[in-house]
Amino acid sequence: MTRETAIHPSSVIEPGAQLGAGVRIGPFCHVGADAVLGDGVELISHVAVRGATTIGAGTQVYPMATLGAPPQNTRHKGGRTTLTIGANCMIREGVTMHVGTDTSRGATEVGDNGNFLAYAHIAHDCVVGKNATFANGATLGGHCEVGDNVNIGGLTAVHQFVRVGDNAFLAGCSAIVGDVIPFAVASGNRAKLRGLNIIGLKRSGLPRAEIYLLRRAYRTIFDRSRTVAENVELARVEFSGSAAAMKIIDFISSRGKRQYTVPPLKGGAVDDGDDED
């Protein structure tokens, strides 16, 4: 049975806001006229939903979160831009997510099943995939692209325009100033790669043989005797049969001329991952 919509009398729901079935809005919330709340969305209390913000079904939002505020970008001229949040997300205390910029892509998008812990921030024009986990204080600058199943540790900051590939793990208290390839672990102030996210790969159900191929591809791509560009072309031929390896290869190949791919830590092993059961 679907619960009835319930709105605390202290909350303000502006005319024009669209509320799905079973929405629950606790005390002292403010929902703007251009907002859309899907079925079963819950705003626990003291939540502000501003601008053209759509929140997917089943998402729960904790106190002091602000969703859909204008972008922190001086190029924004005040035009209508959007924030779209997927279904079944958990948005904890003080999280901020901004709409896009009208001089850029104009939209910020967050996928389903995200878990955004206290004070995490998603800036204007970012795209975040499914099943993301942002620990406390994790921050994205504007225009970032984050893949599926990405984990970002507490107090880690990702520079604007950076891409993070699927299944990557960004360790806590890190500064991410370049693209992080899929399946990798990155950490440090001006982060470097610390190998592959072997634990995450195992949890995802990737077969051991595929993980072995992926590690070989990683070593080939970052072989220091050649340039990365040369290594990528060699790996493209050698590992064409591995979908996971090709995801890394295509990710690097698709970077823009001004984009920088985070390399492995100098002086350390090219792959520090642990492939033991």
C-alpha positions as CSV (number, residue, x, y, z in Angstrom):
1,M,0.0,0.0,0.0
2,T,1.4,3.4,-0.9
3,R,1.7,5.9,1.9
4,E,-0.2,9.1,1.7
5,T,1.8,12.3,1.1
6,A,2.5,14.1,4.4
7,I,3.7,17.7,4.7
8,H,4.5,19.2,8.1
9,P,2.7,22.5,8.6
10,S,5.9,24.5,9.2
11,S,7.2,23.6,5.7
12,V,6.7,25.8,2.6
13,I,5.8,24.2,-0.7
14,E,5.5,26.8,-3.4
15,P,2.7,26.6,-6.0
16,G,3.9,24.7,-9.0
17,A,6.0,22.1,-7.2
18,Q,5.2,18.6,-8.2
19,L,5.0,15.9,-5.5
20,G,4.7,12.2,-6.2
21,A,2.7,9.7,-4.2
22,G,3.8,9.0,-0.7
23,V,6.2,12.0,-0.4
24,R,7.0,12.9,3.2
25,I,8.2,16.4,4.1
26,G,9.2,17.1,7.6
27,P,9.5,20.3,9.6
28,F,11.0,23.6,8.2
29,C,11.6,22.5,4.6
30,H,11.3,24.7,1.6
31,V,10.4,23.3,-1.8
32,G,10.6,25.7,-4.8
33,A,8.0,26.1,-7.5
34,D,10.1,24.3,-10.2
35,A,10.9,21.3,-8.1
36,V,9.8,17.7,-8.8
37,L,9.8,15.1,-6.0
38,G,9.3,11.5,-7.1
39,D,7.2,8.9,-5.4
40,G,8.3,8.2,-1.8
41,V,10.8,11.0,-1.5
42,E,11.4,12.0,2.1
43,L,12.8,15.3,3.3
44,I,13.4,14.7,6.9
45,S,13.6,18.4,8.1
46,H,15.3,21.7,7.3
47,V,15.9,20.8,3.6
48,A,15.9,23.4,0.8
49,V,15.0,22.2,-2.7
50,R,15.6,25.1,-5.1
51,G,15.5,25.8,-8.8
52,A,14.6,23.2,-11.5
53,T,15.5,20.2,-9.3
54,T,14.1,16.7,-9.8
55,I,14.6,14.1,-7.1
56,G,14.0,10.5,-8.0
57,A,11.7,8.1,-6.3
58,G,12.7,6.7,-2.9
59,T,15.5,9.2,-2.2
60,Q,15.9,10.3,1.4
61,V,17.3,13.8,2.3
62,Y,18.6,14.7,5.7
63,P,18.6,18.0,7.5
64,M,20.4,21.1,6.2
65,A,20.9,19.7,2.7
66,T,20.5,22.3,-0.1
67,L,19.7,20.9,-3.5
68,G,19.4,23.0,-6.7
69,A,21.0,26.3,-5.5
70,P,22.5,28.5,-8.2
71,P,26.0,27.5,-9.5
72,Q,29.1,29.1,-7.8
73,N,30.2,30.3,-11.2
74,T,30.5,34.0,-12.2
75,R,29.8,33.1,-15.8
76,H,26.2,32.0,-15.0
77,K,23.8,34.6,-16.2
78,G,20.7,33.5,-14.2
79,G,19.1,31.3,-16.9
80,R,17.0,28.2,-16.1
81,T,19.3,25.2,-15.6
82,T,18.7,21.9,-13.9
83,L,19.7,19.4,-11.3
84,T,18.5,15.8,-11.6
85,I,19.0,13.3,-8.8
86,G,18.3,9.6,-9.4
87,A,16.2,7.2,-7.5
88,N,16.9,5.6,-4.1
89,C,19.7,8.0,-3.1
90,M,20.8,8.7,0.5
91,I,21.6,12.4,0.9
92,R,22.9,13.1,4.4
93,E,23.3,16.2,6.5
94,G,24.5,19.4,4.9
95,V,25.0,18.0,1.4
96,T,25.0,20.6,-1.4
97,M,24.3,20.0,-5.1
98,H,24.0,22.8,-7.6
99,V,22.2,23.3,-10.9
100,G,24.2,23.7,-14.1
101,T,25.5,26.8,-15.7
102,D,23.7,28.5,-18.5
103,T,27.0,29.2,-20.3
104,S,27.9,25.5,-20.2
105,R,26.0,22.2,-20.4
106,G,23.2,23.6,-18.2
107,A,22.6,20.5,-16.2
108,T,23.9,18.6,-13.2
109,E,23.1,14.9,-13.1
110,V,23.4,12.4,-10.3
111,G,22.6,8.7,-10.9
112,D,20.5,6.2,-8.9
113,N,21.5,4.6,-5.6
114,G,24.0,7.2,-4.6
115,N,25.2,7.5,-1.0
116,F,26.3,11.1,-0.2
117,L,27.5,11.5,3.4
118,A,27.5,14.7,5.4
119,Y,28.7,17.9,3.8
120,A,29.6,16.3,0.4
121,H,29.4,18.8,-2.5
122,I,28.5,18.3,-6.2
123,A,29.2,21.5,-8.2
124,H,27.5,22.8,-11.3
125,D,27.5,20.8,-14.6
126,C,28.8,17.6,-13.0
127,V,27.7,14.2,-14.1
128,V,27.8,11.4,-11.4
129,G,27.0,7.8,-12.3
130,K,25.1,5.1,-10.4
131,N,26.0,3.6,-7.1
132,A,28.4,6.4,-6.1
133,T,29.6,6.8,-2.5
134,F,30.9,10.2,-1.4
135,A,32.2,10.1,2.2
136,N,32.0,13.1,4.5
137,G,33.2,16.3,2.9
138,A,34.0,14.8,-0.5
139,T,33.9,17.6,-3.1
140,L,33.5,17.9,-6.8
141,G,34.5,21.0,-8.7
142,G,32.4,22.1,-11.7
143,H,32.1,20.1,-14.9
144,C,33.4,16.8,-13.4
145,E,32.4,13.4,-14.8
146,V,32.3,10.5,-12.4
147,G,31.5,7.0,-13.5
148,D,29.5,4.2,-12.0
149,N,30.4,2.5,-8.7
150,V,32.9,5.2,-7.7
151,N,34.0,5.6,-4.1
152,I,35.4,9.0,-2.9
153,G,36.9,9.2,0.5
154,G,36.3,11.8,3.2
155,L,37.7,15.4,2.6
156,T,38.8,14.5,-0.9
157,A,38.6,17.3,-3.5
158,V,38.3,16.7,-7.2
159,H,39.4,19.5,-9.4
160,Q,37.0,21.0,-12.0
161,F,36.8,19.3,-15.4
162,V,38.3,16.0,-14.1
163,R,37.0,12.6,-15.1
164,V,36.8,9.6,-12.8
165,G,36.3,6.2,-14.4
166,D,34.0,3.4,-13.4
167,N,34.8,1.5,-10.2
168,A,37.6,3.9,-9.2
169,F,38.5,4.5,-5.5
170,L,39.7,7.9,-4.4
171,A,41.3,7.7,-1.0
172,G,40.4,10.2,1.8
173,C,42.2,13.5,2.1
174,S,43.4,13.5,-1.5
175,A,43.6,16.2,-4.1
176,I,42.6,14.8,-7.5
177,V,43.8,17.2,-10.2
178,G,43.7,14.8,-13.2
179,D,41.6,12.1,-14.7
180,V,41.6,8.8,-12.8
181,I,41.3,5.7,-15.0
182,P,38.5,3.1,-14.3
183,F,39.2,0.5,-11.6
184,A,42.2,2.4,-10.1
185,V,43.0,3.5,-6.6
186,A,44.3,7.1,-6.3
187,S,45.5,8.9,-3.2
188,G,47.7,11.7,-2.0
189,N,48.0,15.5,-2.2
190,R,48.2,15.8,-6.0
191,A,47.1,12.2,-6.1
192,K,48.9,9.4,-7.9
193,L,47.7,5.9,-8.8
194,R,48.4,3.2,-6.2
195,G,47.4,0.3,-8.4
196,L,44.0,-1.3,-9.2
197,N,41.0,-1.5,-6.9
198,I,41.4,-5.2,-6.5
199,I,39.0,-5.5,-3.6
200,G,36.3,-3.6,-5.5
201,L,36.8,-5.7,-8.6
202,K,36.3,-8.9,-6.6
203,R,33.2,-7.5,-5.0
204,S,31.8,-6.6,-8.4
205,G,32.1,-10.2,-9.4
206,L,34.7,-9.8,-12.1
207,P,36.3,-13.2,-12.8
208,R,39.8,-13.8,-11.5
209,A,41.1,-14.4,-15.1
210,E,39.7,-11.0,-16.1
211,I,41.4,-9.3,-13.1
212,Y,44.6,-10.9,-14.1
213,L,44.3,-9.5,-17.7
214,L,43.4,-6.1,-16.3
215,R,46.6,-6.1,-14.1
216,R,48.7,-7.0,-17.1
217,A,47.1,-4.2,-19.2
218,Y,47.7,-1.7,-16.3
219,R,51.4,-2.6,-16.3
220,T,51.6,-2.3,-20.1
221,I,49.9,1.1,-20.1
222,F,52.2,2.5,-17.5
223,D,55.4,0.9,-18.6
224,R,57.9,3.7,-18.0
225,S,60.2,2.6,-20.9
226,R,57.7,4.1,-23.4
227,T,55.2,7.0,-23.5
228,V,51.7,6.4,-22.4
229,A,50.4,7.0,-25.9
230,E,52.7,4.3,-27.3
231,N,51.7,1.9,-24.5
232,V,48.0,2.5,-25.1
233,E,48.3,1.5,-28.7
234,L,50.2,-1.7,-27.8
235,A,47.6,-2.5,-25.1
236,R,44.8,-1.9,-27.6
237,V,46.1,-4.8,-29.7
238,E,47.2,-7.1,-26.9
239,F,44.0,-6.8,-24.8
240,S,41.3,-6.3,-27.4
241,G,39.5,-9.3,-26.0
242,S,39.2,-7.9,-22.5
243,A,36.2,-5.6,-22.0
244,A,37.6,-4.2,-18.7
245,A,41.0,-3.5,-20.2
246,M,39.4,-1.8,-23.2
247,K,37.4,0.4,-20.9
248,I,40.7,1.8,-19.5
249,I,42.2,2.1,-22.9
250,D,39.2,3.9,-24.3
251,F,39.0,6.2,-21.3
252,I,42.6,7.4,-21.8
253,S,42.2,7.7,-25.6
254,S,39.1,9.9,-25.2
255,R,40.7,12.6,-23.1
256,G,40.9,16.1,-24.4
257,K,44.2,17.8,-25.4
258,R,44.3,19.7,-22.1
259,Q,43.3,16.8,-19.9
260,Y,45.9,15.1,-17.7
261,T,45.7,11.4,-16.6
262,V,46.9,10.7,-13.1
263,P,50.0,8.4,-13.3
264,P,51.3,5.8,-10.9
265,L,53.4,7.0,-8.0
266,K,57.1,7.4,-9.0
267,G,59.5,5.2,-7.3
268,G,56.8,2.7,-6.3
269,A,55.5,-0.5,-8.0
270,V,53.6,0.1,-11.1
271,D,50.8,-2.0,-9.7
272,D,50.5,-2.2,-5.9
273,G,47.3,-4.1,-6.0
274,D,46.9,-7.4,-4.1
275,D,45.4,-10.3,-6.1
276,E,45.5,-12.8,-3.3
277,D,42.2,-14.3,-2.1
